[in-house]
Amino acid sequence: MASADLRRPFGSGLSLAAQTVRVGSLSCMSTAQEREMLSAFNRYGFAVLRSTERAGSRQDLLGLRWRFGTPAPHPRADDDGIVPITPAEPVDGFPGSTRSEHLLHTDGAFRDRPEALITLQCVRPAARGGLSVLASAQAARQHLARHFPGRWQALTEPDALTITRTGRTSTQPLFRHRGGVCGLKFRMPDGMSRVVPRPDVRDQFAELCRFFAAPANRLAFKLAPGDVLIADNSAVVHGRTTIPAGEPRMLRRLNFDATGPTCARMVFGFPAAPAAR
């Protein structure tokens, strides 16, 4: 894997245009386009691929498998691993299938081994609302280190947070350290999940939620038809704003275990040591 030292935090001021790569199709990127995608992804933890030839094609999305590895399991996935995300098909326990705001989170927070890489393909954007929202786990960790000096490390302990949804429970650290690299596993209380921080870290968890809710720390944007968002599930939290009643919206989710050949040149996580001020 590429060095996590390349990874940088971001906030609302980041230029989405600088993170957007135009490609003919997802499965036939040129060497220059792949290099541009890797540069964007490795710098901030995400990239948007803007496909021009096969915009919104399901088969084009599936073409990413040879780059990124095996699709991750999901209880609502079809045989190819694709999960439809639309308010036209609400499912109990899954806020992404509703019109309500989908609070910032990492995917797979209910599993001991969550997926490494998320991809979201826009088939039909909402004309109003339904904005995609991203935030930097690295920026959040730096914020906690400043506000809780000598204490934020408690969030790395194995019983820092317990999350329960639809009969599944996971007790886990919020921040995981491995070989000098840090990653986040996170869920906000969203009315469908029971999220219980350990008593001594409740104030830090509450501050983490406040950080992710602050507009200055969030990058909000609308995906165009055919756009594919690619993000590091350990370094970027994602969500969606409210979708007004009657407003259609359709995305496809296809997450990966990051065992594909392209992933050897991708950064996952961020430096474990907070940057010097």
VOVO-548927 format. One line per field, with one value per residue (C-alpha): residue number from 1; residue in one letter; y, z, x; chain. Coordinates in nm, 2 decimals, decimal comma, padded with zeros to 4 digits. Each point is the difference from the previous one (the first is absolute). Layout:
# VOVO-548927
num <- [NUM/...]
residuo <- [A/...]
yy <- [Y/...]
zz <- [Z/...]
xx <- [X/...]
cadena <- [A/...]
This chain:
# VOVO-548927
num <- [1/2/3/4/5/6/7/8/9/10/11/12/13/14/15/16/17/18/19/20/21/22/23/24/25/26/27/28/29/30/31/32/33/34/35/36/37/38/39/40/41/42/43/44/45/46/47/48/49/50/51/52/53/54/55/56/57/58/59/60/61/62/63/64/65/66/67/68/69/70/71/72/73/74/75/76/77/78/79/80/81/82/83/84/85/86/87/88/89/90/91/92/93/94/95/96/97/98/99/100/101/102/103/104/105/106/107/108/109/110/111/112/113/114/115/116/117/118/119/120/121/122/123/124/125/126/127/128/129/130/131/132/133/134/135/136/137/138/139/140/141/142/143/144/145/146/147/148/149/150/151/152/153/154/155/156/157/158/159/160/161/162/163/164/165/166/167/168/169/170/171/172/173/174/175/176/177/178/179/180/181/182/183/184/185/186/187/188/189/190/191/192/193/194/195/196/197/198/199/200/201/202/203/204/205/206/207/208/209/210/211/212/213/214/215/216/217/218/219/220/221/222/223/224/225/226/227/228/229/230/231/232/233/234/235/236/237/238/239/240/241/242/243/244/245/246/247/248/249/250/251/252/253/254/255/256/257/258/259/260/261/262/263/264/265/266/267/268/269/270/271/272/273/274/275/276/277]
residuo <- [M/A/S/A/D/L/R/R/P/F/G/S/G/L/S/L/A/A/Q/T/V/R/V/G/S/L/S/C/M/S/T/A/Q/E/R/E/M/L/S/A/F/N/R/Y/G/F/A/V/L/R/S/T/E/R/A/G/S/R/Q/D/L/L/G/L/R/W/R/F/G/T/P/A/P/H/P/R/A/D/D/D/G/I/V/P/I/T/P/A/E/P/V/D/G/F/P/G/S/T/R/S/E/H/L/L/H/T/D/G/A/F/R/D/R/P/E/A/L/I/T/L/Q/C/V/R/P/A/A/R/G/G/L/S/V/L/A/S/A/Q/A/A/R/Q/H/L/A/R/H/F/P/G/R/W/Q/A/L/T/E/P/D/A/L/T/I/T/R/T/G/R/T/S/T/Q/P/L/F/R/H/R/G/G/V/C/G/L/K/F/R/M/P/D/G/M/S/R/V/V/P/R/P/D/V/R/D/Q/F/A/E/L/C/R/F/F/A/A/P/A/N/R/L/A/F/K/L/A/P/G/D/V/L/I/A/D/N/S/A/V/V/H/G/R/T/T/I/P/A/G/E/P/R/M/L/R/R/L/N/F/D/A/T/G/P/T/C/A/R/M/V/F/G/F/P/A/A/P/A/A/R]
yy <- [00,00/00,36/00,19/00,14/00,31/00,12/00,03/00,35/00,12/00,21/00,21/00,19/00,21/-00,29/00,03/-00,28/00,07/-00,08/-00,34/-00,08/-00,21/-00,02/-00,35/-00,16/-00,30/-00,14/-00,32/00,16/00,28/00,11/00,00/00,38/-00,02/-00,27/00,20/00,30/-00,21/-00,14/00,35/00,13/-00,30/-00,02/00,37/00,03/-00,35/00,02/00,07/00,05/-00,17/00,17/-00,25/00,14/-00,30/-00,24/00,24/-00,18/-00,35/-00,29/-00,20/00,29/00,01/-00,38/00,06/00,14/-00,35/-00,09/00,32/00,00/-00,37/-00,20/00,18/00,02/-00,18/00,19/-00,14/00,19/-00,06/-00,19/-00,28/00,25/00,18/00,31/00,16/00,24/00,33/00,17/00,14/-00,18/-00,33/00,08/-00,28/-00,01/00,05/00,16/00,38/00,02/-00,14/00,29/00,37/00,11/00,13/-00,29/00,11/-00,04/-00,35/-00,26/-00,31/-00,33/00,14/-00,30/-00,25/-00,08/00,03/00,28/00,06/00,20/00,19/00,14/00,09/00,18/00,04/00,27/-00,12/00,28/00,30/00,18/00,34/00,14/-00,13/-00,34/00,15/-00,23/00,10/-00,10/00,09/-00,09/-00,24/00,13/00,36/-00,13/-00,19/00,31/00,20/-00,25/-00,01/00,38/00,00/-00,31/-00,01/-00,33/-00,14/-00,06/-00,33/-00,15/-00,01/-00,26/-00,25/-00,31/00,07/00,38/-00,03/-00,25/00,03/-00,21/-00,01/-00,26/-00,26/00,05/00,14/00,10/00,12/00,18/00,28/00,31/00,06/-00,31/00,02/-00,24/00,05/00,37/00,03/00,11/-00,06/00,08/-00,23/00,22/00,04/00,29/-00,08/00,02/-00,13/-00,34/-00,09/-00,01/00,15/-00,02/00,15/-00,12/00,24/00,15/00,09/00,14/00,36/-00,08/-00,19/00,29/00,24/-00,23/00,01/00,38/00,03/-00,20/00,20/00,34/00,14/00,11/-00,36/-00,15/00,00/-00,01/-00,05/-00,15/-00,30/00,03/-00,30/-00,25/00,14/-00,26/00,10/-00,21/00,04/-00,15/-00,14/00,04/00,37/00,16/00,00/00,04/00,08/00,18/00,30/-00,03/-00,09/00,19/-00,19/-00,10/00,05/-00,31/-00,09/-00,32/-00,11/-00,34/-00,10/-00,25/-00,03/-00,20/-00,17/00,18/-00,31/00,10/00,10/00,37/00,01/-00,07/00,37/00,14/00,16/-00,15/00,18/00,29/00,05/-00,12/00,29/00,33/00,26/00,26/00,34]
zz <- [00,00/-00,05/00,31/00,23/00,03/-00,33/00,16/00,09/00,19/-00,17/00,08/-00,18/-00,20/-00,20/-00,38/-00,13/-00,35/00,11/00,12/-00,32/-00,28/-00,34/-00,16/-00,30/00,19/00,35/-00,14/-00,26/00,17/-00,17/00,20/00,04/00,13/00,24/00,12/00,05/00,20/00,22/00,07/00,10/00,21/00,18/00,09/00,16/00,01/-00,28/-00,37/-00,24/-00,33/-00,27/-00,27/-00,34/-00,22/00,21/00,26/00,27/-00,15/00,24/-00,20/00,01/00,38/00,01/-00,21/00,31/00,15/-00,17/00,14/00,36/00,09/00,14/00,06/00,37/00,14/00,09/00,11/-00,29/-00,27/-00,32/-00,14/-00,13/00,33/-00,11/00,25/-00,14/00,20/-00,06/00,21/-00,22/00,18/00,38/00,21/00,38/00,17/-00,30/00,00/-00,34/-00,14/00,15/-00,08/00,34/00,03/00,00/00,27/-00,06/00,05/-00,12/-00,17/00,17/00,35/00,12/-00,12/00,15/-00,35/-00,19/-00,37/-00,09/-00,31/-00,07/-00,35/-00,06/-00,36/-00,07/-00,23/00,06/00,23/00,19/-00,15/00,35/00,31/00,02/00,00/00,07/00,31/00,09/00,29/00,10/00,28/00,01/00,06/00,28/00,17/00,00/00,15/00,28/00,07/00,05/00,22/00,20/00,04/00,15/-00,01/-00,37/00,00/00,21/-00,33/-00,13/00,27/-00,11/00,20/-00,07/-00,19/-00,04/-00,30/-00,04/-00,30/-00,13/00,25/-00,08/00,26/-00,02/00,29/-00,14/00,02/-00,19/-00,12/-00,09/-00,02/-00,20/-00,11/00,04/-00,19/00,16/-00,12/00,12/00,05/00,08/00,02/00,14/00,19/-00,28/00,15/-00,17/00,18/00,37/00,05/00,35/00,08/00,31/00,29/00,02/-00,38/-00,02/-00,01/-00,28/-00,20/00,03/-00,11/-00,30/-00,10/00,04/-00,22/-00,28/00,02/-00,04/-00,35/-00,01/00,03/-00,26/-00,38/-00,16/-00,37/-00,26/-00,20/-00,37/-00,19/-00,06/00,27/00,22/00,34/00,12/00,37/00,26/00,26/00,28/-00,07/-00,13/00,15/-00,23/00,01/-00,18/00,06/00,02/-00,32/-00,03/-00,04/-00,35/-00,12/-00,17/00,05/-00,09/00,08/-00,01/00,28/-00,07/00,27/-00,02/00,22/-00,18/-00,12/-00,36/-00,18/00,00/00,38/00,04/-00,10/00,21/00,35/00,27/00,33/00,12/00,21/00,36/00,15/00,00/-00,22/00,18/00,03]
xx <- [00,00/00,11/00,12/-00,27/00,22/-00,15/-00,34/-00,13/-00,31/-00,27/-00,30/-00,27/00,25/00,14/-00,05/-00,21/00,12/00,35/-00,13/-00,19/00,15/-00,16/00,01/-00,15/-00,12/00,09/00,14/00,22/00,19/00,32/00,32/-00,02/-00,35/00,09/00,29/-00,23/-00,25/00,28/00,14/-00,34/-00,09/00,34/00,00/-00,35/-00,15/-00,25/-00,04/-00,30/00,02/-00,21/-00,08/-00,09/-00,05/-00,21/-00,14/-00,20/00,06/-00,03/00,25/00,25/-00,02/00,06/00,31/00,17/00,02/00,33/00,16/-00,14/-00,05/-00,29/-00,34/-00,08/-00,31/-00,31/-00,34/-00,18/00,26/-00,09/00,21/00,26/00,04/-00,19/-00,24/-00,27/-00,02/-00,34/-00,28/-00,24/00,10/00,00/00,13/-00,02/00,33/00,17/00,00/00,15/-00,33/-00,21/-00,04/00,14/00,35/00,25/00,24/00,38/00,13/00,25/-00,15/00,01/00,01/-00,20/00,27/00,34/00,16/-00,17/00,06/00,30/-00,12/-00,35/-00,13/-00,33/-00,13/-00,26/-00,27/-00,25/00,07/-00,27/-00,09/-00,02/00,18/00,17/00,35/00,29/00,20/00,36/00,22/00,36/00,07/00,35/-00,12/-00,24/00,28/00,22/-00,28/-00,05/00,38/-00,01/-00,31/00,07/00,38/00,12/-00,35/-00,10/00,20/-00,28/-00,20/00,25/-00,09/-00,19/-00,32/-00,03/-00,32/-00,29/-00,23/-00,32/-00,24/-00,25/00,13/00,37/00,24/00,36/00,22/00,31/00,25/-00,09/00,35/00,21/00,38/00,21/00,36/00,00/-00,33/-00,33/-00,36/-00,35/-00,30/-00,30/-00,37/-00,21/-00,33/-00,25/-00,32/00,05/00,33/00,08/00,34/00,15/00,34/00,18/-00,08/00,35/00,00/-00,35/00,12/00,25/-00,26/-00,24/00,27/00,07/-00,36/-00,01/00,31/-00,16/-00,32/00,17/-00,03/00,36/00,12/-00,23/00,03/-00,35/-00,06/-00,23/00,11/-00,09/-00,15/00,27/00,24/00,16/00,13/00,29/00,11/00,22/-00,24/00,25/00,09/-00,32/-00,34/-00,30/-00,37/-00,28/-00,23/-00,37/-00,19/-00,33/-00,33/-00,07/00,36/00,14/00,37/00,19/00,35/00,18/00,24/00,28/00,26/00,33/00,26/00,28/00,19/00,01/00,32/-00,07/-00,03/00,37/00,05/-00,28/00,03/-00,23/-00,03/00,21/00,31/-00,05/00,20/-00,19/00,17/00,21/-00,17]
cadena <- [A/A/A/A/A/A/A/A/A/A/A/A/A/A/A/A/A/A/A/A/A/A/A/A/A/A/A/A/A/A/A/A/A/A/A/A/A/A/A/A/A/A/A/A/A/A/A/A/A/A/A/A/A/A/A/A/A/A/A/A/A/A/A/A/A/A/A/A/A/A/A/A/A/A/A/A/A/A/A/A/A/A/A/A/A/A/A/A/A/A/A/A/A/A/A/A/A/A/A/A/A/A/A/A/A/A/A/A/A/A/A/A/A/A/A/A/A/A/A/A/A/A/A/A/A/A/A/A/A/A/A/A/A/A/A/A/A/A/A/A/A/A/A/A/A/A/A/A/A/A/A/A/A/A/A/A/A/A/A/A/A/A/A/A/A/A/A/A/A/A/A/A/A/A/A/A/A/A/A/A/A/A/A/A/A/A/A/A/A/A/A/A/A/A/A/A/A/A/A/A/A/A/A/A/A/A/A/A/A/A/A/A/A/A/A/A/A/A/A/A/A/A/A/A/A/A/A/A/A/A/A/A/A/A/A/A/A/A/A/A/A/A/A/A/A/A/A/A/A/A/A/A/A/A/A/A/A/A/A/A/A/A/A/A/A/A/A/A/A/A/A/A/A/A/A/A/A]
